């Protein structure tokens, strides 16, 4: 059973994991280096726990203690009970969900492990330059909902375990396996060698509309999307097997990348998925 500890000093060193959560650059460096991430809200905390992440501690406002009582009783990590005002002073923002947890990261799998999955209809996603945490989280949520089995990230993608990405994904970053490609775009060749057809999403008029692509080309495919605004790099486009696009209304050139990912993941589902 966890210890319930009332804390009244915002400078209490036991709250260090939660300090300055709005300082993105600080957290980008500190969280991976120290092997931690922050889960926010009851559902996300529970999903992180259920996914096997070890809890370091929880930070709860008083009204959330009873809601989280089963988690408190189950885990040995300390639980810090604080007022909403103190939580805001520590974190730098109003913690409206009232519950935060500091979790221990797990080692990332190698890309080769994720590429070894079997099944002719298996689809994975490849993200290049996703630096916006909200877009990254939303794309993970769509991937989880629409049957993407794994996600590969270019070296410059944002951290899926940053608080904002976790929150927007509603914890989907815990359920979709992901790995980073070390060499970009050279490691796309490993994707092809594993039997995946690389489909590059681009608004280019040279690309084939998704609704005109024969369904068999979606079998064991890797759907590659680029950053908001810039899209896929020239090098990534050259490394693809085929360019595909979402048909757009006249005068509109593209969707937000998170929305585009949802459309792409839906449109490429295997036939039995479309009938479900």
ChimeraX commands (.cxc) that place a marker at each C-alpha (Angstrom):
marker #1 position 0.00,0.00,0.00 radius 0.5
marker #1 position 1.27,3.47,-0.91 radius 0.5
marker #1 position 1.97,6.12,1.68 radius 0.5
marker #1 position -0.37,9.15,1.55 radius 0.5
marker #1 position 1.72,12.21,2.33 radius 0.5
marker #1 position 0.32,15.71,2.71 radius 0.5
marker #1 position 2.70,18.32,1.28 radius 0.5
marker #1 position 2.32,22.07,1.87 radius 0.5
marker #1 position 5.67,23.38,0.64 radius 0.5
marker #1 position 5.96,23.86,-3.18 radius 0.5
marker #1 position 9.75,23.60,-2.83 radius 0.5
marker #1 position 9.58,20.18,-1.19 radius 0.5
marker #1 position 12.27,18.13,-3.01 radius 0.5
marker #1 position 9.96,15.13,-3.11 radius 0.5
marker #1 position 7.89,16.98,-5.72 radius 0.5
marker #1 position 10.84,17.47,-8.08 radius 0.5
marker #1 position 9.40,15.19,-10.76 radius 0.5
marker #1 position 6.48,17.59,-11.17 radius 0.5
marker #1 position 8.26,20.95,-11.24 radius 0.5
marker #1 position 7.99,23.18,-14.29 radius 0.5
marker #1 position 5.82,20.93,-16.44 radius 0.5
marker #1 position 5.18,23.84,-18.82 radius 0.5
marker #1 position 8.89,24.26,-19.61 radius 0.5
marker #1 position 8.99,22.15,-22.77 radius 0.5
marker #1 position 12.71,22.42,-23.49 radius 0.5
marker #1 position 13.59,21.52,-19.90 radius 0.5
marker #1 position 11.28,18.51,-19.88 radius 0.5
marker #1 position 12.47,17.32,-23.30 radius 0.5
marker #1 position 15.98,17.03,-21.90 radius 0.5
marker #1 position 15.26,15.99,-18.35 radius 0.5
marker #1 position 12.55,13.36,-18.68 radius 0.5
marker #1 position 14.38,10.98,-21.06 radius 0.5
marker #1 position 17.68,11.50,-19.21 radius 0.5
marker #1 position 16.12,10.67,-15.84 radius 0.5
marker #1 position 13.94,7.91,-17.25 radius 0.5
marker #1 position 10.61,9.40,-16.26 radius 0.5
marker #1 position 7.44,10.73,-17.84 radius 0.5
marker #1 position 4.30,12.37,-16.49 radius 0.5
marker #1 position 0.81,10.90,-16.91 radius 0.5
marker #1 position -2.09,13.30,-16.35 radius 0.5
marker #1 position -5.67,12.41,-15.45 radius 0.5
marker #1 position -7.31,9.32,-14.02 radius 0.5
marker #1 position -7.80,7.43,-17.30 radius 0.5
marker #1 position -4.28,8.07,-18.56 radius 0.5
marker #1 position -2.71,7.09,-15.23 radius 0.5
marker #1 position -4.67,3.85,-15.18 radius 0.5
marker #1 position -3.73,3.08,-18.79 radius 0.5
marker #1 position -0.05,3.68,-18.05 radius 0.5
marker #1 position -0.25,1.37,-15.05 radius 0.5
marker #1 position -2.12,-1.29,-17.03 radius 0.5
marker #1 position 0.54,-1.06,-19.77 radius 0.5
marker #1 position 3.15,-2.13,-17.22 radius 0.5
marker #1 position 4.87,1.17,-16.48 radius 0.5
marker #1 position 6.23,1.42,-12.95 radius 0.5
marker #1 position 4.89,4.33,-10.92 radius 0.5
marker #1 position 7.40,6.55,-9.12 radius 0.5
marker #1 position 4.80,8.67,-7.29 radius 0.5
marker #1 position 1.42,10.37,-7.63 radius 0.5
marker #1 position 0.43,14.00,-7.03 radius 0.5
marker #1 position -3.26,14.34,-6.16 radius 0.5
marker #1 position -5.58,17.09,-5.05 radius 0.5
marker #1 position -7.77,16.05,-2.13 radius 0.5
marker #1 position -10.94,15.21,-4.10 radius 0.5
marker #1 position -9.04,12.70,-6.27 radius 0.5
marker #1 position -7.70,10.62,-3.40 radius 0.5
marker #1 position -10.89,8.55,-3.10 radius 0.5
marker #1 position -11.21,8.22,-6.89 radius 0.5
marker #1 position -7.71,6.79,-7.10 radius 0.5
marker #1 position -7.97,4.79,-3.88 radius 0.5
marker #1 position -7.72,1.39,-5.59 radius 0.5
marker #1 position -4.51,2.46,-7.34 radius 0.5
marker #1 position -3.13,3.92,-4.11 radius 0.5
marker #1 position -3.86,0.69,-2.25 radius 0.5
marker #1 position -2.35,-1.48,-4.99 radius 0.5
marker #1 position 0.96,0.29,-5.58 radius 0.5
marker #1 position 3.88,0.97,-3.24 radius 0.5
marker #1 position 4.77,4.40,-4.69 radius 0.5
marker #1 position 4.30,7.46,-2.47 radius 0.5
marker #1 position 1.22,9.64,-3.03 radius 0.5
marker #1 position 1.51,13.36,-2.38 radius 0.5
marker #1 position -1.76,15.06,-1.43 radius 0.5
marker #1 position -1.68,18.78,-2.23 radius 0.5
marker #1 position -4.08,21.68,-2.63 radius 0.5
marker #1 position -4.98,22.79,-6.18 radius 0.5
marker #1 position -3.12,26.05,-5.51 radius 0.5
marker #1 position 0.07,24.26,-4.50 radius 0.5
marker #1 position -0.17,21.93,-7.50 radius 0.5
marker #1 position -0.35,24.97,-9.77 radius 0.5
marker #1 position 2.68,26.57,-8.10 radius 0.5
marker #1 position 4.71,23.37,-8.52 radius 0.5
marker #1 position 3.73,22.50,-12.09 radius 0.5
marker #1 position 3.28,25.98,-13.53 radius 0.5
marker #1 position -0.31,25.49,-14.70 radius 0.5
marker #1 position -3.77,24.69,-13.36 radius 0.5
marker #1 position -3.96,20.92,-12.98 radius 0.5
marker #1 position -7.65,20.74,-13.84 radius 0.5
marker #1 position -7.70,16.94,-13.95 radius 0.5
marker #1 position -6.43,16.91,-10.38 radius 0.5
marker #1 position -4.19,13.87,-10.76 radius 0.5
marker #1 position -0.61,13.46,-11.97 radius 0.5
marker #1 position 1.70,10.47,-11.82 radius 0.5
marker #1 position 5.41,10.21,-12.39 radius 0.5
marker #1 position 6.11,6.98,-14.25 radius 0.5
marker #1 position 9.29,5.09,-15.05 radius 0.5
marker #1 position 10.09,4.66,-18.74 radius 0.5
marker #1 position 10.75,1.26,-20.27 radius 0.5
marker #1 position 13.49,0.60,-22.84 radius 0.5
marker #1 position 12.32,1.25,-26.40 radius 0.5
marker #1 position 12.25,-1.77,-28.71 radius 0.5
marker #1 position 14.50,-1.81,-31.73 radius 0.5
marker #1 position 12.86,-1.04,-35.06 radius 0.5
marker #1 position 13.84,-4.51,-36.27 radius 0.5
marker #1 position 11.69,-6.06,-33.52 radius 0.5
marker #1 position 8.60,-4.19,-34.70 radius 0.5
marker #1 position 9.31,-4.93,-38.36 radius 0.5
marker #1 position 9.45,-8.65,-37.66 radius 0.5
marker #1 position 5.67,-8.84,-37.13 radius 0.5
marker #1 position 3.95,-11.32,-39.41 radius 0.5
marker #1 position 0.72,-11.02,-41.36 radius 0.5
marker #1 position 0.04,-9.99,-44.93 radius 0.5
marker #1 position -2.49,-7.37,-43.88 radius 0.5
marker #1 position -0.33,-5.77,-41.23 radius 0.5
marker #1 position 0.12,-2.01,-41.52 radius 0.5
marker #1 position 2.60,0.23,-39.77 radius 0.5
marker #1 position 3.06,4.00,-39.80 radius 0.5
marker #1 position 6.24,6.02,-40.27 radius 0.5
marker #1 position 6.38,9.61,-39.00 radius 0.5
marker #1 position 8.98,12.12,-40.19 radius 0.5
marker #1 position 9.57,15.36,-38.32 radius 0.5
marker #1 position 6.52,15.26,-36.05 radius 0.5
marker #1 position 7.70,17.97,-33.64 radius 0.5
marker #1 position 4.28,19.10,-32.41 radius 0.5
marker #1 position 3.24,17.03,-29.39 radius 0.5
marker #1 position -0.49,17.51,-29.99 radius 0.5
marker #1 position -0.26,16.25,-33.58 radius 0.5
marker #1 position 1.88,13.33,-32.48 radius 0.5
marker #1 position -0.55,12.36,-29.74 radius 0.5
marker #1 position -3.56,12.65,-32.04 radius 0.5
marker #1 position -1.86,10.50,-34.69 radius 0.5
marker #1 position -1.09,7.82,-32.09 radius 0.5
marker #1 position -4.74,7.86,-31.02 radius 0.5
marker #1 position -5.88,7.36,-34.62 radius 0.5
marker #1 position -3.32,4.59,-35.09 radius 0.5
marker #1 position -4.62,2.73,-32.05 radius 0.5
marker #1 position -8.24,3.14,-33.11 radius 0.5
marker #1 position -7.72,2.08,-36.72 radius 0.5
marker #1 position -5.51,-0.97,-36.38 radius 0.5
marker #1 position -1.98,0.28,-37.02 radius 0.5
marker #1 position 0.31,-2.33,-35.48 radius 0.5
marker #1 position 3.43,-0.19,-34.89 radius 0.5
marker #1 position 4.90,3.26,-35.46 radius 0.5
marker #1 position 8.44,4.16,-36.52 radius 0.5
marker #1 position 9.75,7.65,-35.80 radius 0.5
marker #1 position 12.44,9.63,-37.58 radius 0.5
marker #1 position 15.23,10.83,-35.25 radius 0.5
marker #1 position 13.81,14.38,-35.06 radius 0.5
marker #1 position 10.27,13.41,-33.99 radius 0.5
marker #1 position 8.97,14.63,-30.65 radius 0.5
marker #1 position 8.82,12.39,-27.60 radius 0.5
marker #1 position 5.57,10.35,-27.50 radius 0.5
marker #1 position 5.88,10.22,-23.70 radius 0.5
marker #1 position 5.90,13.98,-23.25 radius 0.5
marker #1 position 2.90,14.99,-21.11 radius 0.5
marker #1 position 1.04,16.82,-23.89 radius 0.5
marker #1 position 1.42,13.95,-26.37 radius 0.5
marker #1 position 0.21,11.42,-23.79 radius 0.5
marker #1 position -2.77,13.60,-22.87 radius 0.5
marker #1 position -3.92,14.17,-26.47 radius 0.5
marker #1 position -3.48,10.48,-27.29 radius 0.5
marker #1 position -5.62,9.53,-24.25 radius 0.5
marker #1 position -2.92,7.01,-23.38 radius 0.5
marker #1 position -2.74,5.44,-26.85 radius 0.5
marker #1 position 1.04,5.97,-26.80 radius 0.5
marker #1 position 1.07,3.11,-24.29 radius 0.5
marker #1 position -0.79,0.66,-26.54 radius 0.5
marker #1 position 0.84,1.19,-29.97 radius 0.5
marker #1 position 4.45,-0.09,-30.03 radius 0.5
marker #1 position 6.93,2.41,-31.43 radius 0.5
marker #1 position 10.65,2.72,-32.12 radius 0.5
marker #1 position 13.04,5.29,-33.55 radius 0.5
marker #1 position 14.95,4.85,-36.77 radius 0.5
marker #1 position 18.59,5.78,-36.18 radius 0.5
marker #1 position 19.54,6.77,-39.72 radius 0.5
marker #1 position 17.09,8.81,-41.79 radius 0.5
marker #1 position 16.01,8.12,-44.43 radius 0.5
marker #1 position 18.51,5.30,-44.98 radius 0.5
marker #1 position 16.73,3.03,-42.48 radius 0.5
marker #1 position 13.62,3.09,-44.65 radius 0.5
marker #1 position 15.40,0.40,-46.63 radius 0.5
marker #1 position 15.05,-1.87,-43.57 radius 0.5
marker #1 position 11.30,-1.28,-43.73 radius 0.5
marker #1 position 11.24,-2.35,-47.36 radius 0.5
marker #1 position 13.48,-5.36,-46.67 radius 0.5
marker #1 position 10.98,-6.49,-44.03 radius 0.5
marker #1 position 8.38,-6.76,-46.77 radius 0.5
marker #1 position 6.54,-3.48,-46.38 radius 0.5
marker #1 position 5.46,-1.30,-49.28 radius 0.5
marker #1 position 6.21,2.33,-48.34 radius 0.5
marker #1 position 3.34,4.67,-49.18 radius 0.5
marker #1 position 4.24,8.35,-48.89 radius 0.5
marker #1 position 1.36,10.69,-48.05 radius 0.5
marker #1 position 1.73,13.91,-50.05 radius 0.5
marker #1 position -0.67,16.47,-51.55 radius 0.5
marker #1 position 1.37,16.44,-54.77 radius 0.5
marker #1 position -0.82,16.13,-57.90 radius 0.5
marker #1 position 1.60,13.39,-59.00 radius 0.5
marker #1 position 0.35,11.20,-56.14 radius 0.5
marker #1 position -2.39,8.60,-56.62 radius 0.5
marker #1 position -5.67,9.36,-54.78 radius 0.5
marker #1 position -6.16,6.84,-51.99 radius 0.5
marker #1 position -9.54,5.79,-53.32 radius 0.5
marker #1 position -7.92,4.81,-56.61 radius 0.5
marker #1 position -5.20,2.62,-55.12 radius 0.5
marker #1 position -5.89,-1.14,-55.55 radius 0.5
marker #1 position -6.59,-2.64,-52.09 radius 0.5
marker #1 position -3.81,-5.23,-52.48 radius 0.5
marker #1 position -1.24,-2.42,-52.30 radius 0.5
marker #1 position -2.34,-1.74,-48.74 radius 0.5
marker #1 position -1.39,-5.25,-47.63 radius 0.5
marker #1 position 1.68,-5.07,-45.40 radius 0.5
marker #1 position 2.20,-1.38,-46.08 radius 0.5
marker #1 position 4.06,1.39,-44.24 radius 0.5
marker #1 position 2.11,4.66,-44.32 radius 0.5
marker #1 position 4.58,7.54,-44.15 radius 0.5
marker #1 position 3.55,11.05,-43.09 radius 0.5
marker #1 position 5.59,14.21,-42.70 radius 0.5
marker #1 position 5.54,17.25,-40.46 radius 0.5
marker #1 position 2.79,19.83,-40.31 radius 0.5
marker #1 position 3.41,22.53,-42.90 radius 0.5
marker #1 position 6.49,21.08,-44.61 radius 0.5
marker #1 position 5.23,17.56,-45.21 radius 0.5
marker #1 position 7.64,14.80,-46.14 radius 0.5
marker #1 position 11.18,15.75,-47.08 radius 0.5
marker #1 position 12.46,15.25,-50.62 radius 0.5
marker #1 position 14.70,12.44,-49.38 radius 0.5
marker #1 position 11.78,10.62,-47.75 radius 0.5
marker #1 position 9.63,11.00,-50.85 radius 0.5
marker #1 position 12.40,9.56,-53.01 radius 0.5
marker #1 position 12.70,6.58,-50.67 radius 0.5
marker #1 position 9.01,5.69,-50.96 radius 0.5
marker #1 position 7.57,2.99,-53.22 radius 0.5
marker #1 position 4.51,5.02,-54.11 radius 0.5
marker #1 position 3.04,8.48,-53.49 radius 0.5
marker #1 position -0.58,8.64,-52.37 radius 0.5
marker #1 position -2.88,11.50,-51.44 radius 0.5
marker #1 position -6.26,12.28,-49.95 radius 0.5
marker #1 position -8.64,13.71,-52.59 radius 0.5
marker #1 position -9.43,17.30,-51.59 radius 0.5
marker #1 position -12.14,19.81,-52.48 radius 0.5
marker #1 position -11.15,22.44,-55.01 radius 0.5
marker #1 position -9.08,25.22,-53.48 radius 0.5
marker #1 position -7.96,23.17,-50.44 radius 0.5
marker #1 position -4.50,21.64,-50.65 radius 0.5
marker #1 position -4.20,19.56,-47.49 radius 0.5
marker #1 position -5.44,18.53,-44.05 radius 0.5
marker #1 position -3.77,18.95,-40.68 radius 0.5
marker #1 position -1.33,16.05,-40.42 radius 0.5
marker #1 position -3.17,14.49,-37.47 radius 0.5
marker #1 position -6.44,14.53,-39.43 radius 0.5
marker #1 position -4.64,13.21,-42.51 radius 0.5
marker #1 position -3.26,10.30,-40.51 radius 0.5
marker #1 position -6.77,9.30,-39.40 radius 0.5
marker #1 position -8.08,9.40,-42.99 radius 0.5
marker #1 position -5.09,7.41,-44.27 radius 0.5
marker #1 position -5.33,4.77,-41.56 radius 0.5
marker #1 position -9.07,4.37,-42.22 radius 0.5
marker #1 position -8.75,4.26,-46.01 radius 0.5
marker #1 position -6.05,1.57,-45.93 radius 0.5
marker #1 position -7.84,-0.88,-43.64 radius 0.5
marker #1 position -8.11,-4.46,-44.94 radius 0.5
marker #1 position -11.49,-5.40,-46.51 radius 0.5
marker #1 position -12.82,-7.11,-43.37 radius 0.5
marker #1 position -12.03,-3.93,-41.42 radius 0.5
marker #1 position -14.05,-1.83,-43.83 radius 0.5
marker #1 position -17.05,-4.09,-43.44 radius 0.5
marker #1 position -16.92,-4.06,-39.63 radius 0.5
marker link #1:1,2 radius 0.2
marker link #1:2,3 radius 0.2
marker link #1:3,4 radius 0.2
marker link #1:4,5 radius 0.2
marker link #1:5,6 radius 0.2
marker link #1:6,7 radius 0.2
marker link #1:7,8 radius 0.2
marker link #1:8,9 radius 0.2
marker link #1:9,10 radius 0.2
marker link #1:10,11 radius 0.2
marker link #1:11,12 radius 0.2
marker link #1:12,13 radius 0.2
marker link #1:13,14 radius 0.2
marker link #1:14,15 radius 0.2
marker link #1:15,16 radius 0.2
marker link #1:16,17 radius 0.2
marker link #1:17,18 radius 0.2
marker link #1:18,19 radius 0.2
marker link #1:19,20 radius 0.2
marker link #1:20,21 radius 0.2
marker link #1:21,22 radius 0.2
marker link #1:22,23 radius 0.2
marker link #1:23,24 radius 0.2
marker link #1:24,25 radius 0.2
marker link #1:25,26 radius 0.2
marker link #1:26,27 radius 0.2
marker link #1:27,28 radius 0.2
marker link #1:28,29 radius 0.2
marker link #1:29,30 radius 0.2
marker link #1:30,31 radius 0.2
marker link #1:31,32 radius 0.2
marker link #1:32,33 radius 0.2
marker link #1:33,34 radius 0.2
marker link #1:34,35 radius 0.2
marker link #1:35,36 radius 0.2
marker link #1:36,37 radius 0.2
marker link #1:37,38 radius 0.2
marker link #1:38,39 radius 0.2
marker link #1:39,40 radius 0.2
marker link #1:40,41 radius 0.2
marker link #1:41,42 radius 0.2
marker link #1:42,43 radius 0.2
marker link #1:43,44 radius 0.2
marker link #1:44,45 radius 0.2
marker link #1:45,46 radius 0.2
marker link #1:46,47 radius 0.2
marker link #1:47,48 radius 0.2
marker link #1:48,49 radius 0.2
marker link #1:49,50 radius 0.2
marker link #1:50,51 radius 0.2
marker link #1:51,52 radius 0.2
marker link #1:52,53 radius 0.2
marker link #1:53,54 radius 0.2
marker link #1:54,55 radius 0.2
marker link #1:55,56 radius 0.2
marker link #1:56,57 radius 0.2
marker link #1:57,58 radius 0.2
marker link #1:58,59 radius 0.2
marker link #1:59,60 radius 0.2
marker link #1:60,61 radius 0.2
marker link #1:61,62 radius 0.2
marker link #1:62,63 radius 0.2
marker link #1:63,64 radius 0.2
marker link #1:64,65 radius 0.2
marker link #1:65,66 radius 0.2
marker link #1:66,67 radius 0.2
marker link #1:67,68 radius 0.2
marker link #1:68,69 radius 0.2
marker link #1:69,70 radius 0.2
marker link #1:70,71 radius 0.2
marker link #1:71,72 radius 0.2
marker link #1:72,73 radius 0.2
marker link #1:73,74 radius 0.2
marker link #1:74,75 radius 0.2
marker link #1:75,76 radius 0.2
marker link #1:76,77 radius 0.2
marker link #1:77,78 radius 0.2
marker link #1:78,79 radius 0.2
marker link #1:79,80 radius 0.2
marker link #1:80,81 radius 0.2
marker link #1:81,82 radius 0.2
marker link #1:82,83 radius 0.2
marker link #1:83,84 radius 0.2
marker link #1:84,85 radius 0.2
marker link #1:85,86 radius 0.2
marker link #1:86,87 radius 0.2
marker link #1:87,88 radius 0.2
marker link #1:88,89 radius 0.2
marker link #1:89,90 radius 0.2
marker link #1:90,91 radius 0.2
marker link #1:91,92 radius 0.2
marker link #1:92,93 radius 0.2
marker link #1:93,94 radius 0.2
marker link #1:94,95 radius 0.2
marker link #1:95,96 radius 0.2
marker link #1:96,97 radius 0.2
marker link #1:97,98 radius 0.2
marker link #1:98,99 radius 0.2
marker link #1:99,100 radius 0.2
marker link #1:100,101 radius 0.2
marker link #1:101,102 radius 0.2
marker link #1:102,103 radius 0.2
marker link #1:103,104 radius 0.2
marker link #1:104,105 radius 0.2
marker link #1:105,106 radius 0.2
marker link #1:106,107 radius 0.2
marker link #1:107,108 radius 0.2
marker link #1:108,109 radius 0.2
marker link #1:109,110 radius 0.2
marker link #1:110,111 radius 0.2
marker link #1:111,112 radius 0.2
marker link #1:112,113 radius 0.2
marker link #1:113,114 radius 0.2
marker link #1:114,115 radius 0.2
marker link #1:115,116 radius 0.2
marker link #1:116,117 radius 0.2
marker link #1:117,118 radius 0.2
marker link #1:118,119 radius 0.2
marker link #1:119,120 radius 0.2
marker link #1:120,121 radius 0.2
marker link #1:121,122 radius 0.2
marker link #1:122,123 radius 0.2
marker link #1:123,124 radius 0.2
marker link #1:124,125 radius 0.2
marker link #1:125,126 radius 0.2
marker link #1:126,127 radius 0.2
marker link #1:127,128 radius 0.2
marker link #1:128,129 radius 0.2
marker link #1:129,130 radius 0.2
marker link #1:130,131 radius 0.2
marker link #1:131,132 radius 0.2
marker link #1:132,133 radius 0.2
marker link #1:133,134 radius 0.2
marker link #1:134,135 radius 0.2
marker link #1:135,136 radius 0.2
marker link #1:136,137 radius 0.2
marker link #1:137,138 radius 0.2
marker link #1:138,139 radius 0.2
marker link #1:139,140 radius 0.2
marker link #1:140,141 radius 0.2
marker link #1:141,142 radius 0.2
marker link #1:142,143 radius 0.2
marker link #1:143,144 radius 0.2
marker link #1:144,145 radius 0.2
marker link #1:145,146 radius 0.2
marker link #1:146,147 radius 0.2
marker link #1:147,148 radius 0.2
marker link #1:148,149 radius 0.2
marker link #1:149,150 radius 0.2
marker link #1:150,151 radius 0.2
marker link #1:151,152 radius 0.2
marker link #1:152,153 radius 0.2
marker link #1:153,154 radius 0.2
marker link #1:154,155 radius 0.2
marker link #1:155,156 radius 0.2
marker link #1:156,157 radius 0.2
marker link #1:157,158 radius 0.2
marker link #1:158,159 radius 0.2
marker link #1:159,160 radius 0.2
marker link #1:160,161 radius 0.2
marker link #1:161,162 radius 0.2
marker link #1:162,163 radius 0.2
marker link #1:163,164 radius 0.2
marker link #1:164,165 radius 0.2
marker link #1:165,166 radius 0.2
marker link #1:166,167 radius 0.2
marker link #1:167,168 radius 0.2
marker link #1:168,169 radius 0.2
marker link #1:169,170 radius 0.2
marker link #1:170,171 radius 0.2
marker link #1:171,172 radius 0.2
marker link #1:172,173 radius 0.2
marker link #1:173,174 radius 0.2
marker link #1:174,175 radius 0.2
marker link #1:175,176 radius 0.2
marker link #1:176,177 radius 0.2
marker link #1:177,178 radius 0.2
marker link #1:178,179 radius 0.2
marker link #1:179,180 radius 0.2
marker link #1:180,181 radius 0.2
marker link #1:181,182 radius 0.2
marker link #1:182,183 radius 0.2
marker link #1:183,184 radius 0.2
marker link #1:184,185 radius 0.2
marker link #1:185,186 radius 0.2
marker link #1:186,187 radius 0.2
marker link #1:187,188 radius 0.2
marker link #1:188,189 radius 0.2
marker link #1:189,190 radius 0.2
marker link #1:190,191 radius 0.2
marker link #1:191,192 radius 0.2
marker link #1:192,193 radius 0.2
marker link #1:193,194 radius 0.2
marker link #1:194,195 radius 0.2
marker link #1:195,196 radius 0.2
marker link #1:196,197 radius 0.2
marker link #1:197,198 radius 0.2
marker link #1:198,199 radius 0.2
marker link #1:199,200 radius 0.2
marker link #1:200,201 radius 0.2
marker link #1:201,202 radius 0.2
marker link #1:202,203 radius 0.2
marker link #1:203,204 radius 0.2
marker link #1:204,205 radius 0.2
marker link #1:205,206 radius 0.2
marker link #1:206,207 radius 0.2
marker link #1:207,208 radius 0.2
marker link #1:208,209 radius 0.2
marker link #1:209,210 radius 0.2
marker link #1:210,211 radius 0.2
marker link #1:211,212 radius 0.2
marker link #1:212,213 radius 0.2
marker link #1:213,214 radius 0.2
marker link #1:214,215 radius 0.2
marker link #1:215,216 radius 0.2
marker link #1:216,217 radius 0.2
marker link #1:217,218 radius 0.2
marker link #1:218,219 radius 0.2
marker link #1:219,220 radius 0.2
marker link #1:220,221 radius 0.2
marker link #1:221,222 radius 0.2
marker link #1:222,223 radius 0.2
marker link #1:223,224 radius 0.2
marker link #1:224,225 radius 0.2
marker link #1:225,226 radius 0.2
marker link #1:226,227 radius 0.2
marker link #1:227,228 radius 0.2
marker link #1:228,229 radius 0.2
marker link #1:229,230 radius 0.2
marker link #1:230,231 radius 0.2
marker link #1:231,232 radius 0.2
marker link #1:232,233 radius 0.2
marker link #1:233,234 radius 0.2
marker link #1:234,235 radius 0.2
marker link #1:235,236 radius 0.2
marker link #1:236,237 radius 0.2
marker link #1:237,238 radius 0.2
marker link #1:238,239 radius 0.2
marker link #1:239,240 radius 0.2
marker link #1:240,241 radius 0.2
marker link #1:241,242 radius 0.2
marker link #1:242,243 radius 0.2
marker link #1:243,244 radius 0.2
marker link #1:244,245 radius 0.2
marker link #1:245,246 radius 0.2
marker link #1:246,247 radius 0.2
marker link #1:247,248 radius 0.2
marker link #1:248,249 radius 0.2
marker link #1:249,250 radius 0.2
marker link #1:250,251 radius 0.2
marker link #1:251,252 radius 0.2
marker link #1:252,253 radius 0.2
marker link #1:253,254 radius 0.2
marker link #1:254,255 radius 0.2
marker link #1:255,256 radius 0.2
marker link #1:256,257 radius 0.2
marker link #1:257,258 radius 0.2
marker link #1:258,259 radius 0.2
marker link #1:259,260 radius 0.2
marker link #1:260,261 radius 0.2
marker link #1:261,262 radius 0.2
marker link #1:262,263 radius 0.2
marker link #1:263,264 radius 0.2
marker link #1:264,265 radius 0.2
marker link #1:265,266 radius 0.2
marker link #1:266,267 radius 0.2
marker link #1:267,268 radius 0.2
marker link #1:268,269 radius 0.2
marker link #1:269,270 radius 0.2
marker link #1:270,271 radius 0.2
marker link #1:271,272 radius 0.2
marker link #1:272,273 radius 0.2
marker link #1:273,274 radius 0.2
marker link #1:274,275 radius 0.2
marker link #1:275,276 radius 0.2
view
